[in-house]
C-alpha cells in the first residue's frame, strides 16, 4: 500500500514539472508568474516530504539534498511576483541551490543511474547559467539555450523520482 506522503510528493513533483515547463513557454507575465508560483509550492511540498522520507530511511545525504533543493525552490518562489528581470538575483541563488541539491540527491546510488545522470546534467547546466549571469550575461529564467536547456533534464529527474515513489509501494 502506497503511503499518503509518497502520493502527495509524487503529485507535487508532477505539478511542479508540468507547470514549471508550461511557465517557461508562456508569454504572459501574470500567467507565467502564477504557473511558477503553483509549481514552486508543489515542489516545496514534495521536497519537504522527500526530506522526511529519506531521513527516516537513514539516507542523510539524499535527505539533505532534498532539503537543499527545497531551499533553492523557496528562493525562486520568492522572486516570482517580481517579474523576470527583477527575479534574477533570487533566481541565481535558487538554481545554485537546485544544483547542489540535485548533486547531493544523486551522489549515492539511491536512484537509478539514468535519474542520477539527468540530475547531474541539469545541475551542470544550472551552475553554468548562474556563473554566466554572475559574470554579466543578460540571461533571464526563460533565456535559451541557457538556462532553458536545464529544465527538461530537471523534469526528467522529477519523472524518475515520481516513478520511484509509485513503484516502491506496489
C-alpha positions in Angstrom: 0.0 0.0 0.0 1.4 3.4 -1.0 1.9 5.9 1.7 -0.1 9.2 1.6 3.1 11.2 1.8 4.6 9.4 -1.2 1.4 10.1 -3.2 1.4 13.7 -2.2 5.1 14.1 -3.0 4.5 12.5 -6.5 1.6 14.8 -7.1 3.8 17.8 -6.1 6.6 16.8 -8.4 4.1 16.2 -11.3 2.5 19.6 -10.8 5.9 21.2 -10.4 7.3 19.6 -13.6 4.2 20.3 -15.7 3.6 23.9 -14.6 7.2 24.8 -14.5 7.7 23.7 -18.1 4.5 25.4 -19.1 5.5 28.7 -17.5 8.8 28.7 -19.4 6.8 28.9 -22.7 4.1 31.4 -21.7 4.4 34.9 -23.0 2.0 36.5 -20.4 3.9 37.7 -17.3 0.9 37.2 -14.9 0.2 33.7 -16.2 3.8 32.7 -16.1 4.2 34.0 -12.5 1.0 32.2 -11.5 2.1 28.9 -13.1 5.6 29.2 -11.5 4.1 30.0 -8.1 1.9 26.9 -8.1 4.8 24.9 -9.5 7.0 26.1 -6.7 4.6 25.3 -3.9 4.1 21.8 -5.3 7.9 21.2 -5.5 8.5 22.6 -2.0 5.8 20.3 -0.5 7.3 17.3 -2.4 10.9 18.1 -1.4 9.8 18.5 2.3 8.1 15.1 2.2 11.1 13.5 0.4 13.4 15.0 3.0 11.5 13.4 5.8 11.2 10.0 3.9 14.9 9.7 3.2 15.8 11.0 6.7 13.7 8.2 8.2 15.4 5.7 5.9 18.7 6.8 7.3 19.9 8.3 3.9 21.1 11.6 5.3 22.9 12.8 2.1 19.7 12.3 0.0 17.6 13.9 2.7 19.9 16.9 2.9 19.9 17.1 -0.9 16.1 17.4 -1.0 16.2 19.9 1.8 18.8 22.0 -0.1 16.6 21.7 -3.2 13.7 22.9 -1.2 15.7 26.0 -0.1 16.5 26.8 -3.7 12.9 26.4 -4.8 11.9 28.7 -2.0 14.2 31.4 -3.3 12.8 31.0 -6.8 9.2 31.1 -5.4 10.0 34.3 -3.5 11.1 36.0 -6.8 8.1 35.0 -8.9 5.9 38.0 -8.3 8.8 40.5 -9.1 8.8 39.6 -12.8 11.5 38.1 -14.9 14.1 40.8 -14.7 13.7 41.6 -11.0 13.7 37.9 -10.1 17.2 37.3 -11.5 19.1 37.7 -8.1 16.9 35.2 -6.3 16.9 33.0 -9.5 20.7 32.7 -9.4 20.7 31.7 -5.8 17.8 29.3 -6.3 19.4 27.5 -9.3 22.7 27.2 -7.4 20.9 25.5 -4.6 19.0 23.4 -7.0 22.3 22.2 -8.5 23.7 21.5 -5.1 20.6 19.6 -4.0 20.5 17.6 -7.3 24.1 16.5 -6.8 23.6 15.6 -3.2 20.4 13.5 -4.0 22.2 11.8 -6.9 25.6 11.1 -5.5 24.6 8.0 -3.6 23.3 5.0 -5.6 19.8 5.5 -4.2 18.1 6.2 -7.5 18.6 4.6 -10.9 21.6 5.6 -12.9 19.5 7.4 -15.6 17.9 9.6 -13.0 21.2 10.4 -11.4 22.6 11.4 -14.9 19.7 13.6 -15.8 20.1 15.3 -12.4 23.8 15.8 -12.9 23.3 17.3 -16.4 20.6 19.7 -15.0 23.0 20.7 -12.2 25.8 21.5 -14.6 23.5 23.5 -16.9 22.2 25.5 -13.9 25.7 26.2 -12.5 26.9 27.3 -15.9 23.8 29.6 -16.2 24.4 31.1 -12.8 28.0 31.7 -13.5 27.2 33.4 -16.8 24.7 35.7 -15.0 27.2 36.5 -12.3 29.8 37.4 -14.9 27.4 39.8 -16.6 25.5 37.8 -19.2 21.9 39.2 -19.6 20.1 36.0 -19.0 16.6 35.6 -17.7 15.0 32.5 -16.3 13.4 32.0 -19.8 16.5 32.6 -21.8 17.6 30.0 -24.4 19.7 28.0 -24.8 20.7 28.6 -21.1 19.2 28.3 -18.6 16.2 26.8 -20.5 18.2 23.7 -21.5 18.4 22.6 -17.9 14.6 22.4 -17.4 13.9 19.3 -19.5 16.7 17.4 -17.6 15.2 18.6 -14.3 11.7 17.4 -15.3 13.1 14.0 -16.4 14.6 13.7 -13.0 11.3 14.5 -11.4 9.6 11.8 -13.6 12.2 9.4 -12.3 11.6 10.4 -8.7 7.8 10.0 -9.2 8.3 6.6 -10.8 10.5 5.6 -7.8 7.8 6.8 -5.4 5.0 5.0 -7.1 6.8 1.7 -7.8 8.3 1.5 -4.3 4.9 0.9 -2.7 3.4 -1.6 -5.3 
